[in-house]
Amino acid sequence: MQHDLKALSRRSAASWKKLFEKRYMSNEWPYGSGVWGKKEWILPQIKDRTLFHFTEGGTNLFWAERFGKVIGGK
């Protein structure tokens, strides 16, 4: 399988950036995912109805002071 570079180039870099920023952490299926938010670049041929994800990516990092001490961090 290959990407259709001609189709991808129809959108400017600024337009891609705007689209991806709009999708980032959204509730729009399946684009809220850190992976599928860039579906056109990952696997554009796949049908949305066949996708499965846990809305991964864009999750908050949590303070882990005790774990930091275990691994020798501050």
N, C-alpha and C positions, 0 to 999 in steps of 0.2 A: 504494500500500500504506500502511496506517495501523496504528499500534500499538493494541492493545486495552487502553485505559487502565483499564477495569474489571478486567481480568485482572491488570494490573500493580499495581493498588491493593489487591489481596487480600493482598499481602505488606507488612508494615510497613517503614519505613525502616531500622529496626534489623535486621530479618530480611534485607533486601537486603544491607546492609553485611556481616553475618555470612557470607552466602553468597559474596559477592565476595571477602572475605578468605580464605575456605576455598579458593577456586579459584585465587587468585593464585599463580602460579609452580608450580602443581600438575602432576602427570603425567596428570591425568584428561582424556581426549580429549573435546571440543576445548577444554575450559575452562582449560587452562594458558596459553592465548594471552592477551596483553594486550587483544586485541579480543574474541575469542569467549568470554572469561570473563564478559562482560556481554552474552551473546547475546540474552537476553530483552529487553534495551533496544536492541540494535543491529538485529537482524533475526530476530525470534522464529519466523517462519514457515519459515525455511530448515532443511532436514534436515541433521543432523550428518554423515551419510555424504557430503554434497556439499561439505563445508568443506575448505579447504586453508590451511595456515599453517605458519610456521616457528617456532612458539612465541615469536613476537615480543612485545616488551614485558617489563618486569620484568628486563631484562638488566643486568648490572653495567656501570658506567662504569669505564674504564681510565685510569690515569695516562698522560698524554701530554706529558711535559715538553718534548721537542724540538718537537712541534707547537705547544705553547703559546708557545715562543719565536718560532716562525715567524709566528704571528698577533699577537705583541706582548703575550702574557699573562705571568704570573709563571712 
